[in-house]
Amino acid sequence: MNYNTIDLFCGAGGLSLGFQQAGFNILAGVDFDDAALDTYEHNLGGAKALKEDLYKPEEAWKDVEEAIDNKKIDMIIAGPPCQGFSLTGARDLNDTRNKLYLAVVKAVEHFKPDAFLIENVPGMATLYKGVVKEQIINTFEDLGYAVSVTPKPLLAANYGVPQMRKRMFFVGFRKDLGYSYFDFPKPYLDPEHYVTSGDAISDLPSLQDELGENVADYTMPAKTDYQKLMRKGSSKLFNHVATKHTDYVKWVISQVPEGGNYRDLPDGVGTSRKFNEAWTRYDSHKPSRTIDTGHRNHFHYKWNRVPTVRENARLQSFPDRFEFLGTKTQQNRQVGNAVPPLLAQAVADKIKKHIDGNDKPSEKQLDLGI
């Protein structure tokens, strides 16, 4: 069964893509960012991209119902920001100061899906010494859902993503339908078998002598199973355009060794950007650091430039057929804000088995050749 799903705070669609790849029927994504919604609708195959103000959820639900022809919603997925939490009590998330999380509560209350998923940063688990996590669990329990939380944040690299990104998830299932505790997927890979930055992007043009074009041809065959997976369904290379650097910036980048950062620069060089992720060069033998919403803190492991949107998209596990729209700044923000699709798919596969009543240990979902 292809479960009807809507995605709140969908961004460019990393979470939706992962669920779609797991066999869920994505009906719509809701957000307020025009460029992200353009990207979402361009890539998510029939899903509606809806611009709605989720600070006013009651109005938004009417628009969603109309857009999806009042179809039953079986699954709600969401990645709301966590800013603005107030502490109103251990069983009360329903404070307007809790802002956008409240929209997810209201959506679940309104649509009564069989299940829901909320994704967020690892820090959510310990925010206000864990009280916010308990607020979220208690609020959805009171709505009739059995809620499970990742015991510790899931590391994307354990699920075939070439990136050391961590995310936590809340998953809830309706108690009246007979569902109970949910076991999150076990890691597919151990550190010795992680997909590395080199495995992910070594086949892409170097762009040392040109800036590249937004739509280009591949210049060499895929070298790894991961690259073959990313190329599947795509005959063109999108969003592989270099940033134009001054000669001085190129020289500074050249001083950072593979896997190094600002601490490896000569005295007096790079002094304006001394913070943890500044002037960090990827290591071709390891997964990348967490991709952020900018693009000037990290460097290609070999070439003296920042990564392209496509390189960061590869490191996030977006397939090459997924084309990002908007300005380059908007594209970088969309990539950096996204849930890695392969991580989302790992969780979605397990949820689908759970809903189907077939929640047994599974084989690795994607053929990564590992």
SVG drawing of the C-alpha trace seen along z (x, -y; Angstrom):
<svg xmlns="http://www.w3.org/2000/svg" viewBox="-12 -39 65 49">
<polyline fill="none" stroke="black" stroke-width="0.4" points="0.0,0.0 1.3,-3.5 0.4,-5.6 -0.8,-9.2 1.7,-11.6 2.0,-15.3 5.3,-17.0 5.2,-20.1 8.2,-22.5 9.2,-20.5 12.0,-22.8 13.4,-21.4 12.1,-17.9 14.9,-15.7 12.4,-14.1 9.7,-13.7 12.2,-12.2 13.3,-9.6 9.7,-8.6 8.9,-8.6 11.8,-6.2 10.4,-4.0 7.1,-3.8 5.0,-6.4 2.6,-8.5 3.7,-12.1 0.6,-14.3 1.9,-17.7 4.7,-19.7 4.0,-22.8 6.5,-25.6 6.8,-29.4 10.1,-29.6 9.3,-30.3 12.5,-29.0 12.4,-25.8 8.8,-25.2 9.8,-25.6 12.5,-23.0 10.1,-20.7 7.4,-20.8 10.0,-20.5 11.4,-17.2 8.7,-15.4 6.7,-14.0 3.1,-15.1 3.3,-16.3 1.7,-19.8 4.0,-22.5 1.9,-24.7 2.9,-28.1 1.1,-28.3 1.6,-30.3 1.9,-27.5 1.6,-30.1 -2.1,-30.0 -2.6,-26.2 -6.4,-26.2 -6.4,-28.2 -3.6,-26.1 -5.4,-22.8 -8.4,-24.0 -6.0,-24.8 -4.2,-21.5 -7.5,-19.5 -8.6,-21.3 -5.2,-20.8 -5.2,-17.0 -8.9,-16.6 -9.8,-15.7 -7.9,-12.4 -7.3,-10.6 -3.9,-11.4 -2.2,-8.3 1.2,-9.9 2.4,-13.3 6.1,-14.1 7.7,-17.3 11.0,-19.1 9.9,-22.2 12.5,-24.6 12.8,-24.5 13.2,-28.2 10.9,-29.8 10.1,-27.0 8.5,-28.0 8.3,-25.8 4.6,-25.8 4.5,-22.4 5.5,-18.8 2.3,-17.9 1.7,-21.1 3.1,-21.9 0.0,-23.9 1.5,-27.3 1.5,-29.8 5.1,-30.7 6.0,-27.2 5.1,-28.5 5.8,-26.1 5.9,-22.9 2.4,-23.6 1.5,-23.4 2.5,-19.8 0.4,-19.1 -2.6,-20.8 -2.0,-18.9 -2.0,-15.5 -5.0,-16.5 -6.9,-17.6 -6.0,-14.9 -5.6,-12.0 -3.0,-10.1 -2.1,-6.5 1.4,-7.8 3.6,-10.8 7.3,-11.6 9.1,-14.7 12.8,-15.3 15.1,-17.7 18.7,-18.5 20.3,-16.4 20.2,-19.3 16.4,-19.0 16.9,-15.9 18.6,-17.9 17.0,-21.3 16.0,-22.7 17.4,-19.5 15.1,-17.3 11.9,-19.0 11.0,-19.9 11.4,-16.3 9.1,-15.2 6.6,-17.9 6.5,-16.7 6.1,-13.0 3.4,-13.8 1.4,-16.0 1.2,-13.4 0.5,-10.6 -2.4,-12.7 -3.7,-12.8 -3.7,-9.0 -0.3,-8.1 2.4,-5.7 5.5,-7.8 9.1,-6.6 12.2,-8.7 15.6,-7.8 17.6,-6.6 20.5,-8.7 20.6,-10.7 20.9,-8.7 24.2,-9.2 23.6,-9.6 26.9,-7.8 25.6,-4.6 22.8,-4.6 24.9,-5.1 25.2,-8.9 28.7,-10.2 28.3,-12.7 28.7,-12.8 25.3,-14.4 23.2,-13.5 19.4,-13.8 16.9,-12.8 13.4,-11.6 10.1,-11.3 7.7,-8.7 4.1,-8.2 1.5,-5.5 -2.2,-5.6 -2.8,-3.4 -6.4,-2.7 -5.2,-1.0 -3.2,1.4 0.3,-0.1 2.8,-0.4 6.5,-0.8 8.6,-1.4 12.2,-0.2 14.3,-2.6 16.4,-1.0 19.8,0.5 22.9,-0.9 23.6,0.5 27.3,-0.3 30.1,-0.5 33.0,-3.1 35.2,-0.8 32.6,-0.8 31.3,-4.3 30.8,-6.0 33.6,-8.7 33.7,-12.1 35.9,-10.7 33.5,-7.8 30.7,-10.5 32.2,-13.2 35.4,-12.1 33.7,-11.6 32.6,-15.2 34.5,-17.7 37.2,-19.6 36.2,-23.1 39.7,-24.2 39.8,-26.1 36.1,-27.0 33.1,-27.8 30.9,-25.2 27.3,-25.4 24.0,-24.8 23.3,-21.9 26.3,-20.0 27.5,-16.6 29.4,-14.0 33.0,-14.0 34.0,-10.6 32.2,-7.4 31.1,-6.7 33.9,-5.3 32.0,-3.9 28.7,-2.1 27.6,-5.2 28.2,-7.4 26.3,-4.9 23.4,-5.2 23.5,-9.0 23.5,-9.0 20.6,-6.6 17.9,-8.2 20.0,-11.2 21.7,-11.9 22.8,-15.4 24.6,-17.1 22.7,-19.9 23.9,-22.6 27.7,-21.9 28.9,-25.5 32.0,-26.7 32.3,-29.9 34.6,-32.5 37.5,-33.0 40.2,-35.6 43.8,-34.4 44.4,-35.2 41.5,-33.1 42.7,-30.3 46.1,-30.6 44.7,-30.5 42.6,-27.4 45.8,-25.8 47.4,-26.2 44.8,-23.9 45.8,-20.2 43.3,-17.5 41.2,-17.0 42.6,-20.2 41.2,-23.5 42.1,-27.1 44.5,-25.7 46.8,-24.5 47.1,-28.0 50.3,-30.0 50.4,-32.7 48.4,-35.8 46.4,-33.9 42.6,-33.4 42.5,-35.3 39.0,-36.7 37.4,-33.2 38.6,-31.3 35.8,-29.1 35.3,-25.4 34.2,-24.8 36.1,-27.6 38.5,-26.9 37.8,-23.1 38.9,-20.9 37.1,-17.7 39.0,-14.4 38.5,-12.1 38.9,-9.1 36.1,-10.0 32.5,-11.2 32.2,-14.9 31.4,-17.1 27.8,-18.3 26.8,-20.3 25.6,-23.7 23.4,-26.3 26.3,-28.5 29.0,-27.4 32.2,-29.2 33.3,-27.3 34.2,-24.0 36.6,-23.2 36.9,-20.5 39.3,-17.8 41.5,-18.3 40.6,-21.4 41.2,-24.9 37.5,-26.0 34.4,-25.6 32.1,-22.7 29.5,-23.2 25.8,-22.8 25.9,-19.4 28.9,-18.2 27.1,-19.1 23.9,-17.6 25.8,-14.3 27.2,-14.5 23.6,-14.8 22.6,-11.8 20.4,-13.8 20.5,-12.0 21.8,-13.9 18.3,-14.0 17.3,-16.3 17.7,-19.8 17.8,-22.7 16.2,-26.0 16.7,-29.6 19.9,-31.6 23.0,-29.8 22.6,-31.2 19.1,-29.8 20.2,-26.4 23.0,-26.1 20.4,-26.9 18.0,-24.3 20.8,-21.6 22.1,-22.5 18.6,-22.6 17.6,-19.2 17.3,-15.8 19.6,-13.4 17.2,-11.4 19.0,-8.1 18.7,-8.6 15.0,-9.6 14.5,-6.4 16.0,-4.2 13.5,-5.5 10.6,-5.4 11.3,-1.8 11.1,-0.8 7.9,-2.8 6.3,-1.2 7.1,2.3 5.7,1.3 2.4,0.0 2.2,3.1 2.7,5.3 5.8,6.7 8.4,5.0 11.2,7.6 14.9,7.1 15.5,6.1 18.2,6.3 20.0,3.2 17.4,1.2 19.6,-0.2 22.2,1.5 25.3,-0.4 27.5,2.5 28.8,2.8"/>
</svg>
